[in-house]
Amino acid sequence: PPASQNNEQGSTLRDLLTTTAGKLRLGSTDAGIAFAPVYSTGTASGKSGRTMPNILDDIIASVVENKIPPNRVPKINVKSEIKDEPKDDRKCIQDDCSKLYSDIQYSWICDKHVLWLRDHKNSNNWKLFKECWKQGRPVLVSGMHKKMNFSLWKAESISLDFGNQQADILNCKDSIISNTNVKEFWDGFEDVSKRQKIKNGETALLKLKDWPSGEDFKAMMPARYEDLLKSLPLPEYCSPEGKLNLASHLPGFFVRPDLGPRLCSAYGVAATKDHDIGTTNLHIEVSDVVNILVYVGIAKGNGVLSKSGVLKKFEEEDLDDLLRKRLKDSSELPGALWHIYAGKDADKIREFLQKIAKEQGLEVLPEHDPIRDQSWYVNKKLRQRLLEEYGVKTCTVIQFLGDAIILPAGALHQV
């Protein structure tokens, strides 16, 4: 190619390919680039065939092998490529693909919207996870606490080690944040009599908000940080070094999302009079999230529901049969109630919450976004209206001790 083209450093992909066409052969590494084979054998369906990812390889091969000028890049018949691609993936997800993944212990919950991987030790979990993740579905992995040093995560242990620290504590009912001593929070974690009282004498529902987080977590709690990292589910995706954890491998010039980890600790709603509030309001995360329930405290004191009372509160929810079965298992310890919505429903939910705000006489400013502002916990009555008026179904998940809930970016959720 002319020198002027070389100087452009390939301002577009087409320029890059054509300027290097003279130096490259398919499979050659002379220029430091190795091209993958243009054709591959599809193994998922047991048939040979070209697959979708090879379209780019086809373009590269066509340009490189034939040295086609920039204005004559061949047209690739994308439709025929898609038509020939194996269609088993989505079908196998819907049909439980029991033959293809017979070595994995799994179930579907929430109308087949959530994949439940029941054996955290199975090294093949990522294969089924990958198919589910393509479709933007949440995933639940149980038993993660069995890999962890449980003594590190007890409330009394954290209070003993870090009680003298200052942190932001959120009163979940009125959204007031105060900077206070961490010990005060932990003292009341399982003893209701030691909890703060609000104006009317009611027990405060407190949350230790993202403390510690990110680099602070690693510096302040190195043993717990290491224990958490070695216990992450699906390490291919969730570990900071995971080969499929794309955020960890972004080039340095990108602004990376805060990947944590963050410790989120909150009192249970069961000890409050108002069960229509949550410790985490409805919101969206900008990156994929894995949330592991590392400890469940059993609160004691006046006004606290008994274990059977807590279970009854869970059972009042619109639960999947498998979750109801887990509730009756004495070896399982339920700790958190999640309501999850698909990202595609965000606009409907936003419109619904603005409508409810107007009904309640609240001022709705044009720039107000109820999801971004995290100003709503959608209670049972509102969830029913959301279904009836907008056709948006709530996916209800109980998180038991040791459960990891993995959410794709954009999924709405409250806890």
C-alpha positions as CSV (number, residue, x, y, z in Angstrom):
1,P,0.0,0.0,0.0
2,P,1.1,3.6,-0.5
3,A,3.1,5.3,2.3
4,S,0.3,7.7,3.0
5,Q,-1.9,4.8,3.9
6,N,0.7,3.3,6.2
7,N,1.0,6.6,8.1
8,E,-2.7,6.6,8.9
9,Q,-2.1,3.7,11.4
10,G,-5.4,2.2,10.3
11,S,-7.9,4.8,11.4
12,T,-10.7,2.3,10.8
13,L,-10.8,-1.5,11.0
14,R,-11.0,-1.6,7.2
15,D,-7.9,0.6,6.9
16,L,-6.1,-1.5,9.4
17,L,-6.8,-4.7,7.6
18,T,-6.0,-3.4,4.1
19,T,-2.7,-1.7,5.2
20,T,-1.5,-4.9,6.7
21,A,-2.9,-7.2,4.0
22,G,0.5,-7.4,2.2
23,K,2.3,-8.6,5.3
24,L,-0.2,-11.1,6.7
25,R,-1.2,-14.6,5.7
26,L,-4.0,-16.5,7.4
27,G,-2.6,-18.2,10.5
28,S,0.6,-16.1,10.2
29,T,2.1,-14.4,13.3
30,D,4.6,-12.3,11.4
31,A,3.0,-9.1,12.4
32,G,2.2,-10.2,16.0
33,I,-1.4,-11.2,15.1
34,A,-2.6,-14.7,15.0
35,F,-5.8,-15.3,13.2
36,A,-8.2,-18.0,14.4
37,P,-9.4,-20.6,11.9
38,V,-12.1,-19.4,9.6
39,Y,-14.3,-22.4,10.1
40,S,-14.9,-24.5,13.2
41,T,-16.9,-27.5,14.1
42,G,-20.0,-26.9,16.2
43,T,-20.1,-29.4,19.1
44,A,-23.2,-28.2,20.9
45,S,-25.6,-29.7,18.4
46,G,-23.3,-32.5,17.3
47,K,-23.3,-31.1,13.7
48,S,-20.6,-29.4,11.8
49,G,-21.3,-25.9,10.7
50,R,-20.1,-22.3,10.6
51,T,-21.0,-20.3,13.6
52,M,-21.8,-16.7,14.2
53,P,-18.5,-15.6,15.8
54,N,-16.7,-16.6,12.5
55,I,-18.3,-13.8,10.5
56,L,-15.5,-11.4,11.6
57,D,-12.9,-14.1,10.8
58,D,-14.5,-14.4,7.3
59,I,-14.1,-10.7,6.7
60,I,-10.5,-10.7,7.9
61,A,-9.7,-13.7,5.8
62,S,-11.3,-12.2,2.7
63,V,-9.4,-8.9,3.1
64,V,-6.1,-10.5,4.0
65,E,-6.0,-13.4,1.5
66,N,-7.3,-11.4,-1.5
67,K,-5.8,-8.0,-0.6
68,I,-9.1,-6.4,-1.5
69,P,-9.0,-2.6,-1.7
70,P,-11.0,-0.6,0.9
71,N,-13.8,0.2,-1.5
72,R,-14.3,-3.4,-2.4
73,V,-14.8,-5.3,0.9
74,P,-17.0,-8.3,0.0
75,K,-20.5,-8.4,1.4
76,I,-21.0,-11.3,3.9
77,N,-24.4,-12.9,3.9
78,V,-25.2,-12.4,7.5
79,K,-28.7,-13.9,7.2
80,S,-27.4,-17.2,6.0
81,E,-24.8,-17.3,8.8
82,I,-27.5,-16.8,11.4
83,K,-29.8,-19.4,9.7
84,D,-27.1,-22.0,9.8
85,E,-26.2,-21.3,13.4
86,P,-27.2,-24.1,15.9
87,K,-30.4,-23.0,17.6
88,D,-30.1,-25.4,20.5
89,D,-29.0,-22.9,23.1
90,R,-32.3,-21.1,23.8
91,K,-34.3,-24.2,23.3
92,C,-32.2,-26.2,25.8
93,I,-32.6,-23.4,28.4
94,Q,-36.3,-23.6,28.1
95,D,-36.4,-27.5,28.1
96,D,-34.0,-27.8,31.0
97,C,-31.4,-29.3,28.6
98,S,-31.2,-32.3,31.0
99,K,-29.1,-34.4,28.6
100,L,-26.6,-31.7,27.7
101,Y,-25.9,-30.7,31.3
102,S,-26.7,-34.0,33.1
103,D,-23.5,-33.7,35.2
104,I,-24.7,-30.4,36.8
105,Q,-27.1,-30.1,39.7
106,Y,-29.5,-27.3,38.9
107,S,-33.1,-26.3,38.9
108,W,-35.2,-23.4,37.6
109,I,-37.1,-21.1,39.9
110,C,-39.4,-18.0,39.3
111,D,-41.1,-19.4,36.2
112,K,-37.8,-20.5,34.7
113,H,-36.5,-17.0,35.0
114,V,-33.7,-17.7,37.5
115,L,-31.2,-20.5,37.3
116,W,-30.4,-22.2,40.6
117,L,-27.0,-24.0,40.7
118,R,-27.2,-26.3,43.7
119,D,-23.7,-27.6,43.9
120,H,-21.2,-24.8,44.2
121,K,-18.2,-27.2,43.8
122,N,-19.1,-28.4,40.3
123,S,-16.4,-27.2,38.0
124,N,-18.7,-27.4,35.0
125,N,-21.3,-24.9,36.4
126,W,-19.9,-22.1,34.2
127,K,-21.0,-23.9,31.0
128,L,-24.7,-23.8,31.9
129,F,-24.2,-20.4,33.5
130,K,-22.9,-19.1,30.2
131,E,-26.0,-20.1,28.3
132,C,-28.2,-18.5,30.9
133,W,-26.1,-15.4,31.1
134,K,-26.5,-14.8,27.4
135,Q,-30.2,-14.3,28.0
136,G,-29.6,-11.8,30.9
137,R,-31.1,-14.0,33.5
138,P,-30.2,-13.9,37.3
139,V,-28.4,-16.9,38.7
140,L,-28.5,-18.3,42.3
141,V,-25.6,-20.5,43.6
142,S,-26.1,-22.1,47.0
143,G,-23.6,-23.4,49.6
144,M,-20.9,-20.7,49.3
145,H,-20.6,-20.5,53.1
146,K,-19.2,-24.0,53.1
147,K,-16.0,-22.7,51.5
148,M,-15.7,-19.8,53.9
149,N,-14.2,-19.3,57.3
150,F,-17.5,-18.7,59.1
151,S,-15.9,-17.3,62.3
152,L,-14.6,-14.3,60.3
153,W,-18.1,-13.2,59.3
154,K,-19.9,-13.3,62.7
155,A,-21.3,-10.0,63.9
156,E,-19.4,-10.2,67.2
157,S,-16.1,-10.9,65.3
158,I,-16.5,-7.8,63.1
159,S,-17.5,-5.7,66.0
160,L,-14.6,-6.8,68.1
161,D,-12.1,-6.1,65.3
162,F,-13.5,-2.9,63.9
163,G,-15.9,-1.5,66.6
164,N,-13.9,1.7,67.0
165,Q,-14.2,2.7,63.3
166,Q,-16.6,5.5,62.1
167,A,-19.0,4.8,59.2
168,D,-22.1,6.0,57.5
169,I,-25.2,4.4,59.0
170,L,-28.5,4.8,57.1
171,N,-31.9,4.8,58.8
172,C,-33.8,2.9,56.1
173,K,-37.3,4.2,57.1
174,D,-36.6,8.0,56.7
175,S,-33.3,7.8,54.7
176,I,-31.3,9.8,57.3
177,I,-27.6,9.1,57.2
178,S,-25.4,9.7,60.2
179,N,-21.7,9.1,60.8
180,T,-21.3,7.1,63.9
181,N,-19.3,4.5,65.7
182,V,-19.6,1.0,64.1
183,K,-19.8,-0.7,67.5
184,E,-23.2,0.9,68.1
185,F,-24.6,-0.7,64.9
186,W,-23.2,-4.2,65.7
187,D,-24.3,-4.1,69.4
188,G,-27.9,-3.9,68.1
189,F,-27.4,-6.4,65.3
190,E,-28.8,-9.3,67.2
191,D,-30.0,-7.6,70.4
192,V,-33.1,-5.4,69.7
193,S,-32.9,-3.8,73.1
194,K,-29.6,-2.1,72.1
195,R,-31.0,-0.6,68.9
196,Q,-31.6,3.1,68.4
197,K,-35.1,4.3,68.8
198,I,-36.8,6.9,66.5
199,K,-39.1,9.7,67.6
200,N,-42.2,7.6,68.3
201,G,-40.2,5.0,70.2
202,E,-40.1,2.6,67.3
203,T,-36.9,0.6,66.8
204,A,-34.8,2.0,64.0
205,L,-34.1,-0.1,60.9
206,L,-30.4,0.6,60.3
207,K,-28.0,-0.3,57.5
208,L,-24.2,0.0,57.5
209,K,-23.9,1.3,54.0
210,D,-21.1,-0.2,51.9
211,W,-18.6,-0.4,54.7
212,P,-15.9,-1.1,54.0
213,S,-15.7,-0.9,50.2
214,G,-13.2,-1.5,47.4
215,E,-9.5,-0.9,48.3
216,D,-10.6,0.0,51.9
217,F,-12.0,-3.5,52.2
218,K,-8.8,-5.1,51.1
219,A,-6.6,-2.8,53.3
220,M,-8.8,-3.0,56.4
221,M,-9.9,-6.7,56.2
222,P,-7.2,-8.6,54.4
223,A,-8.1,-12.0,55.9
224,R,-11.8,-11.5,55.1
225,Y,-10.9,-10.2,51.6
226,E,-8.9,-13.3,50.8
227,D,-11.6,-15.6,52.3
228,L,-14.2,-13.9,50.1
229,L,-12.1,-14.1,46.9
230,K,-11.3,-17.8,47.3
231,S,-15.0,-18.5,47.9
232,L,-16.5,-16.6,44.9
233,P,-18.9,-18.7,42.8
234,L,-18.1,-19.3,39.1
235,P,-14.5,-17.9,39.4
236,E,-14.2,-17.8,35.6
237,Y,-16.7,-14.9,35.7
238,C,-16.7,-13.6,39.2
239,S,-13.0,-13.6,40.3
240,P,-11.1,-10.4,39.6
241,E,-8.6,-12.6,37.6
242,G,-11.4,-14.6,35.9
243,K,-10.7,-15.1,32.2
244,L,-14.4,-14.2,31.4
245,N,-14.5,-11.2,33.9
246,L,-14.4,-8.6,31.1
247,A,-14.4,-5.6,33.5
248,S,-11.1,-6.8,35.0
249,H,-9.5,-6.9,31.6
250,L,-10.5,-3.5,30.3
251,P,-7.6,-1.4,29.0
252,G,-6.3,1.2,31.3
253,F,-7.8,4.2,29.4
254,F,-11.3,3.1,30.3
255,V,-13.0,4.4,33.5
256,R,-13.6,1.1,35.3
257,P,-16.7,0.5,37.4
258,D,-16.2,0.1,41.1
259,L,-16.1,-3.6,41.4
260,G,-15.9,-3.6,45.2
261,P,-16.0,-5.8,47.2
262,R,-18.5,-4.0,49.5
263,L,-19.8,-5.2,52.9
264,C,-23.5,-4.5,53.2
265,S,-25.0,-5.2,56.6
266,A,-28.5,-4.4,57.8
267,Y,-31.0,-5.1,60.6
268,G,-33.9,-7.3,59.7
269,V,-37.3,-5.9,58.9
270,A,-38.9,-8.6,61.1
271,A,-38.1,-6.6,64.2
272,T,-39.9,-3.5,63.0
273,K,-43.6,-2.6,63.0
274,D,-43.6,-1.6,59.3
275,H,-42.9,-4.6,57.1
276,D,-43.5,-2.6,53.9
277,I,-40.0,-1.1,53.9
278,G,-36.7,-2.6,52.7
279,T,-33.1,-2.2,53.5
280,T,-32.2,-1.7,49.8
281,N,-34.7,0.3,47.7
282,L,-35.4,-0.5,44.1
283,H,-32.3,0.4,41.9
284,I,-30.1,-0.6,39.1
285,E,-26.3,-1.4,39.2
286,V,-24.1,-0.3,36.3
287,S,-22.1,-3.6,36.3
288,D,-22.9,-7.2,36.9
289,V,-23.1,-8.0,40.6
290,V,-22.6,-11.1,42.8
291,N,-24.0,-10.8,46.3
292,I,-23.1,-13.5,48.9
293,L,-25.0,-13.8,52.1
294,V,-22.2,-14.6,54.5
295,Y,-24.0,-14.3,57.8
296,V,-27.6,-14.3,59.1
297,G,-28.1,-13.0,62.7
298,I,-31.0,-14.2,64.8
299,A,-32.4,-11.2,66.6
300,K,-33.7,-11.5,70.2
301,G,-35.7,-9.1,72.3
302,N,-39.2,-7.6,72.7
303,G,-41.3,-7.3,69.6
304,V,-39.2,-9.6,67.5
305,L,-41.0,-12.3,65.5
306,S,-40.3,-15.9,66.4
307,K,-38.7,-18.1,63.8
308,S,-42.1,-19.4,62.8
309,G,-43.3,-15.8,62.5
310,V,-40.5,-15.0,60.2
311,L,-41.1,-18.0,58.1
312,K,-44.8,-17.1,57.9
313,K,-43.8,-13.6,56.6
314,F,-41.7,-15.3,53.8
315,E,-44.5,-17.7,53.0
316,E,-46.9,-14.7,52.4
317,E,-44.8,-13.8,49.4
318,D,-45.5,-15.1,45.8
319,L,-42.9,-17.9,46.0
320,D,-41.8,-20.7,43.7
321,D,-42.5,-24.2,45.1
322,L,-38.8,-25.0,45.3
323,L,-38.3,-21.9,47.6
324,R,-41.2,-23.0,49.8
325,K,-39.6,-26.4,50.1
326,R,-36.3,-24.8,51.1
327,L,-38.1,-22.8,53.8
328,K,-39.3,-26.0,55.4
329,D,-35.7,-27.4,55.4
330,S,-34.3,-27.0,59.0
331,S,-30.8,-27.0,57.7
332,E,-31.4,-23.8,55.6
333,L,-31.4,-20.3,57.2
334,P,-33.3,-17.7,55.2
335,G,-31.9,-14.2,55.6
336,A,-33.0,-11.8,52.7
337,L,-36.0,-11.3,50.5
338,W,-35.2,-10.1,46.9
339,H,-37.6,-8.7,44.3
340,I,-36.0,-8.7,40.8
341,Y,-37.1,-7.2,37.5
342,A,-35.7,-7.5,34.0
343,G,-34.0,-4.5,32.6
344,K,-36.4,-4.3,29.7
345,D,-39.2,-3.4,32.2
346,A,-37.4,-0.4,33.6
347,D,-39.4,2.2,31.6
348,K,-42.7,0.7,32.6
349,I,-41.7,0.6,36.3
350,R,-40.4,4.2,36.1
351,E,-43.7,5.3,34.6
352,F,-45.7,3.3,37.3
353,L,-43.7,4.8,40.2
354,Q,-44.2,8.4,38.8
355,K,-47.9,7.6,38.6
356,I,-48.1,6.4,42.2
357,A,-46.1,9.5,43.4
358,K,-48.7,11.8,41.8
359,E,-51.5,9.7,43.4
360,Q,-49.9,10.3,46.7
361,G,-49.6,14.0,46.1
362,L,-45.8,14.0,45.8
363,E,-44.1,16.5,43.6
364,V,-42.8,14.8,40.4
365,L,-40.1,17.0,38.8
366,P,-39.3,16.4,35.0
367,E,-35.7,15.4,35.8
368,H,-36.8,13.1,38.7
369,D,-36.0,9.4,38.1
370,P,-37.4,7.2,40.9
371,I,-35.1,4.3,40.0
372,R,-31.9,6.3,39.9
373,D,-32.8,8.1,43.1
374,Q,-33.5,4.8,44.8
375,S,-36.5,6.4,46.5
376,W,-39.0,3.5,46.4
377,Y,-39.4,0.1,48.0
378,V,-42.3,-1.5,46.0
379,N,-44.5,-3.2,48.6
380,K,-46.8,-6.1,48.0
381,K,-49.8,-4.0,47.1
382,L,-47.8,-2.0,44.6
383,R,-46.3,-5.1,43.1
384,Q,-49.8,-6.5,42.5
385,R,-50.8,-3.2,40.8
386,L,-47.6,-3.3,38.7
387,L,-48.7,-6.7,37.4
388,E,-52.3,-5.8,36.8
389,E,-51.8,-2.3,35.2
390,Y,-48.5,-2.8,33.4
391,G,-48.1,-6.6,33.0
392,V,-44.7,-6.5,34.9
393,K,-44.2,-9.7,37.0
394,T,-42.1,-9.6,40.1
395,C,-39.4,-12.3,40.4
396,T,-39.3,-13.1,44.2
397,V,-36.2,-14.9,45.5
398,I,-35.3,-15.8,49.1
399,Q,-31.6,-15.7,49.8
400,F,-30.5,-18.2,52.3
401,L,-27.2,-18.3,54.2
402,G,-24.4,-19.0,51.7
403,D,-26.5,-18.2,48.7
404,A,-24.8,-16.1,46.0
405,I,-27.2,-14.1,43.8
406,I,-25.6,-13.0,40.5
407,L,-27.4,-10.2,38.6
408,P,-26.7,-8.9,35.1
409,A,-26.2,-5.2,34.8
410,G,-29.4,-3.4,34.3
411,A,-31.6,-5.8,36.3
412,L,-33.7,-3.9,38.8
413,H,-33.8,-5.2,42.4
414,Q,-34.8,-4.4,45.9
415,V,-33.9,-6.3,49.2
